[in-house]
Amino acid sequence: MKNPYIENIKYFTSTKDALHYVGGIPEVTSHTLKSLKAQGLQPYHTLLDVGAGCFRMHTVIDYLNQGHYFAIEGNSSLVNQGLDYLKEKGVDKVPIYTVNQDFEIGLLEEPYFDFVLISGVVCHMTDDEIEHMFSKLFQFTAHHTKVIVTFIDNNTVDKNFRGTPYTHLKTFLPDEYESTLISYYHPRGLKMMMITRTINSA
């Protein structure tokens, strides 16, 4: 299921253009890392960044041990600019990534991830696309996996963003998963939720 938002984007020729397109607000990456660490993220954990864009989460990549940051992104131009962006930021750790528009996470050849980050993604997706993403993602979660999702908690709809209220977003979760809101600051008001398997799930 290809996302039109991904299919129709232009080719990027600079990291500045790529960051502007994905909404690369500088302080967001530090606030994201702070929230992840508050939920127990350690350098030895593995993390999957869904819709990684141009690797704007450079502080997360730098925090994790080499080989522990994984990413999936649908646009190769963003990824190419992102590799240059990491060099600009002085990050010498190399992300493990795949370019794929259909959430084929298995291409990363990792059985599961300790953390999954879905930042600034669902606000560009339809309900069907969110459901499809979760159906692919939950094949690669273990009992201890923490899935962290940012979202717009209202019904806003414009050409660039779509609100998906928390009460609605929870309806996409299978019965064996539960969610909670967690502390997070975003200058545009996005909120953050954490999804985990229930204690009694098989």
N, C-alpha and C positions, 0 to 999 in steps of 0.2 A: 504494500500500500504506500505509494509515493505521495509525499506531502507537496502540494502545489507551491507552498511557501519556499520549499527547498528547490523545486524544479525550476522555478522562474527567476532565481536570483542571478545577478550578473557576475562576471568574472572580475576578481579583485586584483588590483595591481600594486597595492600598498597595504601595510599593516594598519595604517590610519583609517583607510576606507573600510577595511574588514572589521575593525573594532567599532567604528561608527555604526555599521550595519547591524551588528549583533548587540548593540547597546552596551558597549564596553565601558561602563562607569568605573573609574579606577578603584573606588573604595569598596565596590561590591565583592571583589575577590577576597579582600581581607575579612569582611564581615561574614562571608560564606565559610572561610576556613575557621573562623572563631566559632561559628555554630556547629560545624562538623566536629571540632575538637571537644566542644561541650557535650557532644553525644558519644564521645569516646574514641574518636579517630586518633590512631597512633601511626608513626612512620612505617611500621611493619605491616599495616593493613593493606589490602588491595582495594582499589576504588575504580569504579566504572563511571565515566563522565558521558552521559547520553546527550547528544547534540552539543558536542564540545566546541563547535565553531572554530575560532582561531586561537584556541587554548588560552582564553582570557583568564581562566583560573590558574594562572601561573604560580601563585603562592601555594596552591594545593599540590601542584606537581613538584615544586621545590621542597615542600615539607615531607612528602612521601619518599621512601627508599626507591632507588632506581629499580625499574621493572615492576613497580606496584601501582602505577597509574595507567589505566586503560581508557580508551576513548572510542566512541563511535560518532561519526559525523557524515551527513549526506552530501556535502559539497567539498570537492577536492581543492577548489581555489581557496576556501577559507582555511583548510588544513595547511596548505602550502604557505600562506601568509602567517599562519600561526606558528609554524616552525621558525620562521624569521623573527616573529614576535618574542619567542622564548629566548632567542639569542640576544635580542635587544634588552631583555630583562635580566640577562646574565644567568639564566637557568640552563645548567649544563646536563640536566637529566633528560633522557629521551623518552617521550611518551610512546606507549604501545597502542596503535590505533588501527582502525579499519574505516574505509570510506564506503558507506552503504546507506541507502535511503529506506530500507525495509527492516531496520532493527535486527539484522542477522548477527546477533551478538556472538553466536557460536564461532564466527570467523576469527575471534580473538583467542580461541583455543584455551580458554580458562573455564574450569568447571563451575565456579561460582565466585562472587565478590563479597567482601566484607561490608563495603559501602557502595551505594549507587547514588550518584548525584544527577538530578534532572533539573537544571537551573535555566529559567527563562525559555522553556520549551513548550509546555502545555498551553501557554497563552498564545501560541501560534497554531494550535491544532483544533480540529473538529472532535466531536465526541467519538466518532468511529475511529479516528486516528489515535486518540488517547487509549481507547479500549484495545486496539491492535498493538500499540506499544507495550502496554502492561502484559498482554498475553505472551509476547515474546520475552519480555524482561523477566517475568516470574519463573521462567525455566532455569534461570541462572542465579537464583537466590537460595541461600541456606537458612537454617533456623535462626542463625544469629545475624543475618544480613539486615542492614538498615538502609532503607530507600528514602532519600531526602529529595523532596519535590518543592520547588517554588511555584507560586501561582497568584493570580489576581482574584481576590475574594469578593467579586461582584459580577454583575451581568454586563459589564462594559463590552461593546463591540465596535471596533473601528477598523480601518484598513490595515493596521499593523498589530493590534492586540485584541485578544478575546478573553473576557473574564470567565473564570470557571469557579464558582463558589465552592468552598470547602465541603459543604453538605452534598453538593452534586458530585464533586470529585471522588468522594468516598464510595459512591455507588459503583464505581468501576472495579473495586477491589473484590477478589474472590472471598468466599466465606472464611478461609483460613488466614486471612490477613486483617490487620487492624491498623488504625492510624491515630495520630495525635498531632496537635499543633505544637511547634517548638519555637523558642526565642530566636528572632532574626530581625536584622534591620536592613531595609532596602530603601534608597532615596525615592523610589517611585512607588513605594507602598506594597510591594509584593510580600506575600506571607510564605511561611515554610511549614511543611508537614513532614512527619516521619512515618513510614510504613514498615511494619514488621509482621512476621508470622505470629499467630496466636500461640500461647503456651501449649495448648492441647492439640495443635495441628499435627498431622502425621508426618 
